[in-house]
Amino acid sequence: MRAVVIEQYGSRPDVREVPDPRPADHGVVVRVEATGLCRSDWHGWQGHDPDITLPHVPGHELAGVVEAVGATVTAWRPGDRVTVPFVCACGSCAACAAGDQQVCERQTQPGFTHWGSFAQYVALDHADVNLVAVPQELSFATAAALGCRFATAFRAVVQQGRVAAGEWVAVHGCGGVGLSAVMIAAASGARVIAVDVSPQALDLARKFGAAECVDATRTPDTAAAIRELSGGGARLSLDALGSPATCAASVNGLRRRGRHVQVGLLPSPTGTTPVPMARAIALELELLGSHGMAAHTYPPMLELVGAGVLRPDLLVTSTITLDATPDALAAMGTAPGAGVTVIEPWS
């Protein structure tokens, strides 16, 4: 099969022929019809993820067709249309037993712990626990966005963030996850303030329901702007980018007893990011992390997608080939871009 292969962190990957994967007894091999290009892939390419071993094939948000199944798989067969959360759970640890597969103690992640979906085929573990059926009416390009950015945003806004109609919600960073969060929060009846440095991203945020937009290039103190626009601060705020500046601005833009949800990865040389804890203490803020979404919690989200309440298809703004992927991955470091880029490995 053809795949994007990283030989050295930060150096341009190659697109070349590599051996086809085989399924584990509990796993499947999926023919990848579409896979998203995510900022997490850029972090992995830069060497920010200790799970990656070189050479490596990135890619973790995908949709496709089951090609082969392992000996102990019972729920899936070749030809099934599927997607998968980026966290593949073991199904048997204490976290999984509690229904928290998104923080599985023995999780695997395609594109991180093993070769991923920037390829024509990908192997996925513990298929009976992790695969999600893709409805016929949902395109593979749309379904590819669900496994990471859209499902991650849904859990961050709805399950972790506990969004409520009428609340002010701030979203810092309007890439794929951030725009998904804007759409989901607005569809939940919240009043959304979108923050980004890109006029294109802010235009999309308005399109997807943002009531207010803050251009961070023209606003020295985005937290103060959010407090002013919302009449005292957001009730819920998400850092969907992942930087010390956006994390701090998210916390500082909250009102009393507000909720901050960290979604964007926060790599740092020391492994620790400064957070304005004095404000968190004084205002009794909640600081929460959000890490994907378990496969068994997909149905409510899929119902809203099927009903047209949520439109992840509108987030897909470009489609590229495997050969165009190395340059697109490198470009994320300087211009993360707006919307979702989908790779079609067979194009």
C-alpha positions as YAML, in Angstrom:
chain: A
units: angstrom
residues:
- id: 1
  name: MET
  ca: [0.00, 0.00, 0.00]
- id: 2
  name: ARG
  ca: [0.97, 3.67, -0.33]
- id: 3
  name: ALA
  ca: [1.47, 5.70, 2.85]
- id: 4
  name: VAL
  ca: [2.95, 8.92, 4.23]
- id: 5
  name: VAL
  ca: [6.07, 7.92, 6.17]
- id: 6
  name: ILE
  ca: [7.96, 10.05, 8.72]
- id: 7
  name: GLU
  ca: [11.63, 9.09, 8.94]
- id: 8
  name: GLN
  ca: [12.83, 12.04, 11.02]
- id: 9
  name: TYR
  ca: [10.94, 14.52, 13.21]
- id: 10
  name: GLY
  ca: [10.40, 17.83, 11.49]
- id: 11
  name: SER
  ca: [11.73, 16.64, 8.12]
- id: 12
  name: ARG
  ca: [9.45, 16.32, 5.13]
- id: 13
  name: PRO
  ca: [7.76, 12.90, 5.10]
- id: 14
  name: ASP
  ca: [7.87, 10.63, 2.07]
- id: 15
  name: VAL
  ca: [4.96, 9.02, 0.25]
- id: 16
  name: ARG
  ca: [5.94, 5.48, -0.66]
- id: 17
  name: GLU
  ca: [5.00, 1.82, -0.78]
- id: 18
  name: VAL
  ca: [5.00, -0.02, 2.57]
- id: 19
  name: PRO
  ca: [3.72, -3.47, 3.61]
- id: 20
  name: ASP
  ca: [-0.03, -3.90, 4.04]
- id: 21
  name: PRO
  ca: [-1.14, -4.24, 7.70]
- id: 22
  name: ARG
  ca: [-2.67, -7.41, 9.13]
- id: 23
  name: PRO
  ca: [-5.42, -7.48, 11.75]
- id: 24
  name: ALA
  ca: [-4.77, -8.62, 15.32]
- id: 25
  name: ASP
  ca: [-7.10, -11.39, 16.53]
- id: 26
  name: HIS
  ca: [-9.25, -8.70, 18.20]
- id: 27
  name: GLY
  ca: [-8.81, -6.14, 15.45]
- id: 28
  name: VAL
  ca: [-9.61, -5.27, 11.86]
- id: 29
  name: VAL
  ca: [-7.94, -3.76, 8.85]
- id: 30
  name: VAL
  ca: [-9.88, -0.88, 7.30]
- id: 31
  name: ARG
  ca: [-9.54, 0.35, 3.73]
- id: 32
  name: VAL
  ca: [-9.20, 4.10, 4.33]
- id: 33
  name: GLU
  ca: [-11.59, 6.08, 2.17]
- id: 34
  name: ALA
  ca: [-10.98, 9.42, 3.93]
- id: 35
  name: THR
  ca: [-8.82, 10.67, 6.78]
- id: 36
  name: GLY
  ca: [-8.54, 14.11, 8.35]
- id: 37
  name: LEU
  ca: [-5.42, 16.23, 8.65]
- id: 38
  name: CYS
  ca: [-5.31, 17.33, 12.29]
- id: 39
  name: ARG
  ca: [-3.02, 19.58, 14.32]
- id: 40
  name: SER
  ca: [-2.31, 16.57, 16.54]
- id: 41
  name: ASP
  ca: [-0.65, 14.99, 13.48]
- id: 42
  name: TRP
  ca: [1.56, 18.06, 13.24]
- id: 43
  name: HIS
  ca: [2.52, 17.69, 16.92]
- id: 44
  name: GLY
  ca: [3.42, 14.05, 16.31]
- id: 45
  name: TRP
  ca: [5.53, 14.96, 13.28]
- id: 46
  name: GLN
  ca: [7.38, 17.53, 15.41]
- id: 47
  name: GLY
  ca: [8.28, 14.87, 17.99]
- id: 48
  name: HIS
  ca: [5.91, 16.05, 20.73]
- id: 49
  name: ASP
  ca: [4.38, 12.62, 21.35]
- id: 50
  name: PRO
  ca: [6.45, 10.02, 23.25]
- id: 51
  name: ASP
  ca: [4.34, 7.13, 21.90]
- id: 52
  name: ILE
  ca: [5.68, 7.54, 18.37]
- id: 53
  name: THR
  ca: [8.51, 5.36, 17.13]
- id: 54
  name: LEU
  ca: [10.19, 6.14, 13.81]
- id: 55
  name: PRO
  ca: [9.70, 5.35, 11.01]
- id: 56
  name: HIS
  ca: [6.05, 6.21, 11.40]
- id: 57
  name: VAL
  ca: [2.80, 6.65, 9.48]
- id: 58
  name: PRO
  ca: [0.58, 9.37, 11.04]
- id: 59
  name: GLY
  ca: [-3.19, 9.79, 10.81]
- id: 60
  name: HIS
  ca: [-5.87, 9.11, 13.41]
- id: 61
  name: GLU
  ca: [-9.26, 10.37, 12.25]
- id: 62
  name: LEU
  ca: [-10.62, 8.15, 9.55]
- id: 63
  name: ALA
  ca: [-13.53, 6.45, 7.88]
- id: 64
  name: GLY
  ca: [-13.59, 3.55, 5.50]
- id: 65
  name: VAL
  ca: [-14.63, -0.03, 4.83]
- id: 66
  name: VAL
  ca: [-13.65, -3.11, 6.82]
- id: 67
  name: GLU
  ca: [-11.26, -5.13, 4.66]
- id: 68
  name: ALA
  ca: [-10.27, -7.96, 7.01]
- id: 69
  name: VAL
  ca: [-11.26, -9.08, 10.52]
- id: 70
  name: GLY
  ca: [-9.37, -10.90, 13.27]
- id: 71
  name: ALA
  ca: [-10.32, -14.36, 14.51]
- id: 72
  name: THR
  ca: [-12.15, -13.20, 17.67]
- id: 73
  name: VAL
  ca: [-14.07, -10.26, 16.19]
- id: 74
  name: THR
  ca: [-17.83, -10.90, 16.30]
- id: 75
  name: ALA
  ca: [-19.60, -7.59, 15.55]
- id: 76
  name: TRP
  ca: [-18.01, -6.63, 12.23]
- id: 77
  name: ARG
  ca: [-17.38, -8.17, 8.83]
- id: 78
  name: PRO
  ca: [-15.72, -7.15, 5.56]
- id: 79
  name: GLY
  ca: [-17.69, -4.50, 3.71]
- id: 80
  name: ASP
  ca: [-18.98, -2.67, 6.80]
- id: 81
  name: ARG
  ca: [-18.73, 1.13, 6.66]
- id: 82
  name: VAL
  ca: [-17.01, 2.32, 9.84]
- id: 83
  name: THR
  ca: [-15.26, 5.08, 11.71]
- id: 84
  name: VAL
  ca: [-13.43, 4.92, 15.03]
- id: 85
  name: PRO
  ca: [-12.50, 7.22, 17.94]
- id: 86
  name: PHE
  ca: [-8.85, 8.20, 17.93]
- id: 87
  name: VAL
  ca: [-8.58, 6.48, 21.34]
- id: 88
  name: CYS
  ca: [-8.97, 2.74, 20.78]
- id: 89
  name: ALA
  ca: [-9.85, 1.22, 24.15]
- id: 90
  name: CYS
  ca: [-8.95, -2.24, 25.44]
- id: 91
  name: GLY
  ca: [-12.44, -2.87, 26.78]
- id: 92
  name: SER
  ca: [-11.29, -4.65, 29.92]
- id: 93
  name: CYS
  ca: [-9.45, -2.21, 32.23]
- id: 94
  name: ALA
  ca: [-11.07, -0.39, 35.16]
- id: 95
  name: ALA
  ca: [-11.65, 2.78, 33.11]
- id: 96
  name: CYS
  ca: [-13.36, 0.81, 30.34]
- id: 97
  name: ALA
  ca: [-15.49, -1.06, 32.88]
- id: 98
  name: ALA
  ca: [-16.68, 2.34, 34.14]
- id: 99
  name: GLY
  ca: [-17.61, 3.39, 30.58]
- id: 100
  name: ASP
  ca: [-14.66, 5.76, 30.26]
- id: 101
  name: GLN
  ca: [-13.01, 4.24, 27.21]
- id: 102
  name: GLN
  ca: [-11.67, 7.66, 26.18]
- id: 103
  name: VAL
  ca: [-9.17, 7.40, 29.06]
- id: 104
  name: CYS
  ca: [-8.53, 3.65, 28.77]
- id: 105
  name: GLU
  ca: [-5.51, 2.51, 30.78]
- id: 106
  name: ARG
  ca: [-4.21, 0.40, 27.87]
- id: 107
  name: GLN
  ca: [-5.40, 2.51, 24.97]
- id: 108
  name: THR
  ca: [-3.90, 2.47, 21.51]
- id: 109
  name: GLN
  ca: [-4.12, 5.34, 19.05]
- id: 110
  name: PRO
  ca: [-3.68, 4.92, 15.30]
- id: 111
  name: GLY
  ca: [-1.11, 7.40, 14.10]
- id: 112
  name: PHE
  ca: [0.57, 7.53, 17.51]
- id: 113
  name: THR
  ca: [1.04, 4.17, 19.25]
- id: 114
  name: HIS
  ca: [1.11, 2.43, 15.87]
- id: 115
  name: TRP
  ca: [0.93, 3.25, 12.18]
- id: 116
  name: GLY
  ca: [-2.09, 5.33, 11.27]
- id: 117
  name: SER
  ca: [-4.44, 6.31, 8.49]
- id: 118
  name: PHE
  ca: [-2.31, 8.46, 6.17]
- id: 119
  name: ALA
  ca: [-2.30, 5.30, 4.14]
- id: 120
  name: GLN
  ca: [-4.54, 3.14, 2.00]
- id: 121
  name: TYR
  ca: [-5.12, 0.67, 4.84]
- id: 122
  name: VAL
  ca: [-4.92, 0.89, 8.64]
- id: 123
  name: ALA
  ca: [-5.06, -1.69, 11.42]
- id: 124
  name: LEU
  ca: [-7.37, -0.97, 14.37]
- id: 125
  name: ASP
  ca: [-7.40, -2.75, 17.72]
- id: 126
  name: HIS
  ca: [-10.28, -4.23, 19.76]
- id: 127
  name: ALA
  ca: [-12.78, -3.72, 16.98]
- id: 128
  name: ASP
  ca: [-15.84, -4.90, 18.91]
- id: 129
  name: VAL
  ca: [-15.23, -2.14, 21.48]
- id: 130
  name: ASN
  ca: [-14.16, 0.68, 19.20]
- id: 131
  name: LEU
  ca: [-15.72, 0.65, 15.75]
- id: 132
  name: VAL
  ca: [-18.72, 2.85, 15.00]
- id: 133
  name: ALA
  ca: [-21.04, 2.15, 12.07]
- id: 134
  name: VAL
  ca: [-21.21, 4.92, 9.47]
- id: 135
  name: PRO
  ca: [-24.75, 5.44, 8.12]
- id: 136
  name: GLN
  ca: [-25.14, 5.11, 4.36]
- id: 137
  name: GLU
  ca: [-26.26, 8.73, 4.05]
- id: 138
  name: LEU
  ca: [-23.05, 10.01, 5.67]
- id: 139
  name: SER
  ca: [-20.11, 10.52, 3.33]
- id: 140
  name: PHE
  ca: [-16.72, 9.11, 4.23]
- id: 141
  name: ALA
  ca: [-15.24, 12.62, 4.16]
- id: 142
  name: THR
  ca: [-17.77, 13.79, 6.74]
- id: 143
  name: ALA
  ca: [-17.40, 10.65, 8.85]
- id: 144
  name: ALA
  ca: [-13.61, 11.04, 8.93]
- id: 145
  name: ALA
  ca: [-14.00, 14.28, 10.89]
- id: 146
  name: LEU
  ca: [-16.08, 12.61, 13.60]
- id: 147
  name: GLY
  ca: [-13.42, 10.39, 15.17]
- id: 148
  name: CYS
  ca: [-11.23, 13.19, 16.45]
- id: 149
  name: ARG
  ca: [-12.15, 16.84, 16.07]
- id: 150
  name: PHE
  ca: [-15.97, 16.70, 15.96]
- id: 151
  name: ALA
  ca: [-16.43, 13.98, 18.55]
- id: 152
  name: THR
  ca: [-13.76, 15.61, 20.72]
- id: 153
  name: ALA
  ca: [-15.58, 18.95, 20.47]
- id: 154
  name: PHE
  ca: [-18.93, 17.29, 21.20]
- id: 155
  name: ARG
  ca: [-17.65, 15.71, 24.38]
- id: 156
  name: ALA
  ca: [-15.82, 18.89, 25.40]
- id: 157
  name: VAL
  ca: [-18.89, 21.09, 24.95]
- id: 158
  name: VAL
  ca: [-21.75, 18.76, 25.88]
- id: 159
  name: GLN
  ca: [-20.39, 16.10, 28.23]
- id: 160
  name: GLN
  ca: [-17.45, 17.78, 29.95]
- id: 161
  name: GLY
  ca: [-18.49, 21.41, 29.50]
- id: 162
  name: ARG
  ca: [-22.18, 20.79, 30.34]
- id: 163
  name: VAL
  ca: [-23.28, 23.56, 27.99]
- id: 164
  name: ALA
  ca: [-26.70, 25.07, 28.62]
- id: 165
  name: ALA
  ca: [-28.92, 27.22, 26.44]
- id: 166
  name: GLY
  ca: [-28.40, 30.93, 26.99]
- id: 167
  name: GLU
  ca: [-24.88, 30.61, 28.40]
- id: 168
  name: TRP
  ca: [-21.96, 32.57, 27.01]
- id: 169
  name: VAL
  ca: [-19.38, 30.16, 25.60]
- id: 170
  name: ALA
  ca: [-15.91, 31.25, 24.44]
- id: 171
  name: VAL
  ca: [-13.93, 29.19, 21.94]
- id: 172
  name: HIS
  ca: [-10.23, 30.00, 21.60]
- id: 173
  name: GLY
  ca: [-8.87, 28.77, 18.28]
- id: 174
  name: CYS
  ca: [-11.14, 28.12, 15.30]
- id: 175
  name: GLY
  ca: [-9.48, 25.27, 13.49]
- id: 176
  name: GLY
  ca: [-11.29, 21.97, 13.07]
- id: 177
  name: VAL
  ca: [-11.97, 21.35, 16.77]
- id: 178
  name: GLY
  ca: [-12.78, 24.97, 17.50]
- id: 179
  name: LEU
  ca: [-15.22, 25.38, 14.62]
- id: 180
  name: SER
  ca: [-16.86, 22.11, 15.61]
- id: 181
  name: ALA
  ca: [-17.20, 23.46, 19.16]
- id: 182
  name: VAL
  ca: [-18.72, 26.71, 17.85]
- id: 183
  name: MET
  ca: [-21.28, 24.77, 15.83]
- id: 184
  name: ILE
  ca: [-22.17, 22.40, 18.69]
- id: 185
  name: ALA
  ca: [-22.44, 25.14, 21.31]
- id: 186
  name: ALA
  ca: [-24.56, 27.34, 19.06]
- id: 187
  name: ALA
  ca: [-26.84, 24.39, 18.20]
- id: 188
  name: SER
  ca: [-27.23, 23.85, 21.97]
- id: 189
  name: GLY
  ca: [-28.61, 27.39, 22.33]
- id: 190
  name: ALA
  ca: [-25.47, 29.00, 23.74]
- id: 191
  name: ARG
  ca: [-24.18, 32.42, 22.76]
- id: 192
  name: VAL
  ca: [-20.73, 31.84, 21.34]
- id: 193
  name: ILE
  ca: [-17.69, 34.13, 21.25]
- id: 194
  name: ALA
  ca: [-15.08, 32.87, 18.78]
- id: 195
  name: VAL
  ca: [-11.42, 33.93, 19.07]
- id: 196
  name: ASP
  ca: [-8.80, 33.45, 16.36]
- id: 197
  name: VAL
  ca: [-6.06, 35.23, 14.44]
- id: 198
  name: SER
  ca: [-7.46, 34.31, 11.03]
- id: 199
  name: PRO
  ca: [-10.22, 36.37, 9.37]
- id: 200
  name: GLN
  ca: [-11.19, 33.28, 7.34]
- id: 201
  name: ALA
  ca: [-11.59, 31.23, 10.53]
- id: 202
  name: LEU
  ca: [-13.70, 33.94, 12.13]
- id: 203
  name: ASP
  ca: [-15.89, 34.16, 9.02]
- id: 204
  name: LEU
  ca: [-16.53, 30.41, 9.29]
- id: 205
  name: ALA
  ca: [-17.23, 30.77, 13.01]
- id: 206
  name: ARG
  ca: [-19.93, 33.36, 12.21]
- id: 207
  name: LYS
  ca: [-21.34, 31.02, 9.57]
- id: 208
  name: PHE
  ca: [-21.55, 28.22, 12.14]
- id: 209
  name: GLY
  ca: [-23.33, 30.30, 14.75]
- id: 210
  name: ALA
  ca: [-20.88, 32.52, 16.65]
- id: 211
  name: ALA
  ca: [-22.66, 35.57, 18.07]
- id: 212
  name: GLU
  ca: [-19.42, 37.53, 18.52]
- id: 213
  name: CYS
  ca: [-15.92, 37.22, 17.10]
- id: 214
  name: VAL
  ca: [-12.62, 38.49, 18.50]
- id: 215
  name: ASP
  ca: [-9.64, 39.00, 16.20]
- id: 216
  name: ALA
  ca: [-6.67, 38.17, 18.42]
- id: 217
  name: THR
  ca: [-4.27, 40.06, 16.13]
- id: 218
  name: ARG
  ca: [-6.10, 43.32, 16.92]
- id: 219
  name: THR
  ca: [-7.05, 42.61, 20.52]
- id: 220
  name: PRO
  ca: [-4.13, 42.63, 22.97]
- id: 221
  name: ASP
  ca: [-6.23, 41.20, 25.84]
- id: 222
  name: THR
  ca: [-8.71, 38.69, 24.45]
- id: 223
  name: ALA
  ca: [-9.83, 37.66, 27.95]
- id: 224
  name: ALA
  ca: [-10.85, 41.24, 28.74]
- id: 225
  name: ALA
  ca: [-12.71, 41.43, 25.43]
- id: 226
  name: ILE
  ca: [-14.64, 38.27, 26.29]
- id: 227
  name: ARG
  ca: [-15.54, 39.58, 29.74]
- id: 228
  name: GLU
  ca: [-16.82, 42.81, 28.17]
- id: 229
  name: LEU
  ca: [-18.80, 41.12, 25.37]
- id: 230
  name: SER
  ca: [-20.42, 38.63, 27.75]
- id: 231
  name: GLY
  ca: [-21.17, 41.08, 30.53]
- id: 232
  name: GLY
  ca: [-18.78, 39.61, 33.09]
- id: 233
  name: GLY
  ca: [-17.21, 36.58, 31.50]
- id: 234
  name: ALA
  ca: [-18.04, 33.31, 29.75]
- id: 235
  name: ARG
  ca: [-19.75, 30.54, 31.68]
- id: 236
  name: LEU
  ca: [-17.88, 27.95, 29.61]
- id: 237
  name: SER
  ca: [-14.62, 28.46, 27.75]
- id: 238
  name: LEU
  ca: [-12.56, 26.08, 25.62]
- id: 239
  name: ASP
  ca: [-8.95, 26.26, 24.54]
- id: 240
  name: ALA
  ca: [-9.25, 24.44, 21.23]
- id: 241
  name: LEU
  ca: [-5.80, 25.47, 20.00]
- id: 242
  name: GLY
  ca: [-3.41, 24.54, 22.76]
- id: 243
  name: SER
  ca: [-0.88, 27.19, 23.74]
- id: 244
  name: PRO
  ca: [0.06, 28.84, 27.04]
- id: 245
  name: ALA
  ca: [-1.48, 32.10, 25.79]
- id: 246
  name: THR
  ca: [-4.83, 30.61, 24.73]
- id: 247
  name: CYS
  ca: [-5.05, 28.45, 27.86]
- id: 248
  name: ALA
  ca: [-4.50, 31.48, 30.11]
- id: 249
  name: ALA
  ca: [-6.91, 33.62, 28.09]
- id: 250
  name: SER
  ca: [-9.59, 30.94, 28.36]
- id: 251
  name: VAL
  ca: [-9.29, 30.81, 32.14]
- id: 252
  name: ASN
  ca: [-9.04, 34.59, 32.52]
- id: 253
  name: GLY
  ca: [-12.13, 35.16, 30.39]
- id: 254
  name: LEU
  ca: [-14.42, 33.17, 32.70]
- id: 255
  name: ARG
  ca: [-16.98, 34.58, 35.11]
- id: 256
  name: ARG
  ca: [-17.34, 33.34, 38.68]
- id: 257
  name: ARG
  ca: [-17.74, 29.56, 38.92]
- id: 258
  name: GLY
  ca: [-17.13, 29.23, 35.20]
- id: 259
  name: ARG
  ca: [-15.80, 26.14, 33.46]
- id: 260
  name: HIS
  ca: [-12.59, 25.93, 31.41]
- id: 261
  name: VAL
  ca: [-12.11, 22.87, 29.17]
- id: 262
  name: GLN
  ca: [-8.66, 22.19, 27.76]
- id: 263
  name: VAL
  ca: [-8.94, 20.45, 24.39]
- id: 264
  name: GLY
  ca: [-5.83, 21.55, 22.47]
- id: 265
  name: LEU
  ca: [-2.57, 19.78, 23.26]
- id: 266
  name: LEU
  ca: [-0.10, 21.79, 25.34]
- id: 267
  name: PRO
  ca: [3.45, 20.63, 24.61]
- id: 268
  name: SER
  ca: [6.17, 22.48, 26.47]
- id: 269
  name: PRO
  ca: [9.90, 21.90, 27.11]
- id: 270
  name: THR
  ca: [9.23, 21.27, 30.80]
- id: 271
  name: GLY
  ca: [6.03, 19.29, 30.38]
- id: 272
  name: THR
  ca: [4.12, 21.88, 32.44]
- id: 273
  name: THR
  ca: [2.06, 24.84, 31.23]
- id: 274
  name: PRO
  ca: [1.51, 27.87, 33.51]
- id: 275
  name: VAL
  ca: [-2.17, 28.32, 34.41]
- id: 276
  name: PRO
  ca: [-3.65, 31.35, 36.27]
- id: 277
  name: MET
  ca: [-4.58, 29.33, 39.36]
- id: 278
  name: ALA
  ca: [-5.04, 32.40, 41.57]
- id: 279
  name: ARG
  ca: [-8.07, 33.33, 39.49]
- id: 280
  name: ALA
  ca: [-9.26, 29.72, 39.51]
- id: 281
  name: ILE
  ca: [-9.18, 29.72, 43.32]
- id: 282
  name: ALA
  ca: [-10.71, 33.17, 43.80]
- id: 283
  name: LEU
  ca: [-13.61, 32.58, 41.41]
- id: 284
  name: GLU
  ca: [-14.03, 28.84, 42.12]
- id: 285
  name: LEU
  ca: [-13.46, 27.94, 38.51]
- id: 286
  name: GLU
  ca: [-13.56, 24.39, 37.15]
- id: 287
  name: LEU
  ca: [-10.55, 23.35, 35.06]
- id: 288
  name: LEU
  ca: [-11.30, 20.26, 32.98]
- id: 289
  name: GLY
  ca: [-9.54, 18.19, 30.37]
- id: 290
  name: SER
  ca: [-11.27, 16.50, 27.47]
- id: 291
  name: HIS
  ca: [-9.74, 13.56, 25.60]
- id: 292
  name: GLY
  ca: [-11.78, 12.31, 22.68]
- id: 293
  name: MET
  ca: [-15.06, 10.42, 23.08]
- id: 294
  name: ALA
  ca: [-15.87, 6.76, 23.69]
- id: 295
  name: ALA
  ca: [-17.45, 4.82, 20.83]
- id: 296
  name: HIS
  ca: [-20.49, 3.84, 22.89]
- id: 297
  name: THR
  ca: [-21.40, 7.54, 23.40]
- id: 298
  name: TYR
  ca: [-21.58, 8.34, 19.65]
- id: 299
  name: PRO
  ca: [-25.34, 7.67, 19.14]
- id: 300
  name: PRO
  ca: [-26.66, 11.03, 20.50]
- id: 301
  name: MET
  ca: [-24.17, 12.90, 18.32]
- id: 302
  name: LEU
  ca: [-25.01, 10.80, 15.25]
- id: 303
  name: GLU
  ca: [-28.72, 11.39, 15.84]
- id: 304
  name: LEU
  ca: [-28.17, 15.15, 15.75]
- id: 305
  name: VAL
  ca: [-26.06, 14.79, 12.61]
- id: 306
  name: GLY
  ca: [-28.72, 12.64, 10.99]
- id: 307
  name: ALA
  ca: [-31.43, 15.17, 11.86]
- id: 308
  name: GLY
  ca: [-29.40, 18.01, 10.32]
- id: 309
  name: VAL
  ca: [-29.04, 19.85, 13.65]
- id: 310
  name: LEU
  ca: [-25.27, 19.41, 13.44]
- id: 311
  name: ARG
  ca: [-23.55, 19.74, 10.04]
- id: 312
  name: PRO
  ca: [-20.00, 18.37, 10.21]
- id: 313
  name: ASP
  ca: [-20.05, 18.18, 6.40]
- id: 314
  name: LEU
  ca: [-19.86, 21.98, 6.29]
- id: 315
  name: LEU
  ca: [-16.55, 21.87, 8.16]
- id: 316
  name: VAL
  ca: [-14.79, 20.07, 5.29]
- id: 317
  name: THR
  ca: [-13.22, 22.91, 3.33]
- id: 318
  name: SER
  ca: [-10.62, 21.06, 1.24]
- id: 319
  name: THR
  ca: [-9.77, 17.59, -0.06]
- id: 320
  name: ILE
  ca: [-6.24, 16.51, -0.96]
- id: 321
  name: THR
  ca: [-4.32, 13.43, -2.07]
- id: 322
  name: LEU
  ca: [-1.66, 11.45, -0.20]
- id: 323
  name: ASP
  ca: [0.99, 13.08, -2.38]
- id: 324
  name: ALA
  ca: [-0.11, 16.55, -1.22]
- id: 325
  name: THR
  ca: [-0.13, 15.56, 2.45]
- id: 326
  name: PRO
  ca: [3.54, 16.20, 3.41]
- id: 327
  name: ASP
  ca: [3.36, 19.84, 2.34]
- id: 328
  name: ALA
  ca: [-0.06, 20.31, 3.97]
- id: 329
  name: LEU
  ca: [1.25, 18.83, 7.22]
- id: 330
  name: ALA
  ca: [4.27, 21.15, 7.23]
- id: 331
  name: ALA
  ca: [2.06, 24.19, 6.54]
- id: 332
  name: MET
  ca: [0.12, 23.62, 9.77]
- id: 333
  name: GLY
  ca: [3.08, 24.90, 11.79]
- id: 334
  name: THR
  ca: [2.81, 28.42, 10.40]
- id: 335
  name: ALA
  ca: [-0.78, 28.57, 9.17]
- id: 336
  name: PRO
  ca: [-3.05, 26.08, 10.94]
- id: 337
  name: GLY
  ca: [-5.89, 27.17, 8.67]
- id: 338
  name: ALA
  ca: [-9.62, 27.08, 9.05]
- id: 339
  name: GLY
  ca: [-11.97, 24.21, 8.53]
- id: 340
  name: VAL
  ca: [-11.13, 20.57, 7.88]
- id: 341
  name: THR
  ca: [-8.76, 19.16, 5.30]
- id: 342
  name: VAL
  ca: [-9.58, 15.60, 4.28]
- id: 343
  name: ILE
  ca: [-7.11, 13.23, 2.61]
- id: 344
  name: GLU
  ca: [-8.44, 10.67, 0.14]
- id: 345
  name: PRO
  ca: [-5.72, 7.98, -0.06]
- id: 346
  name: TRP
  ca: [-7.03, 6.35, -3.23]
- id: 347
  name: SER
  ca: [-7.22, 9.56, -5.28]
...
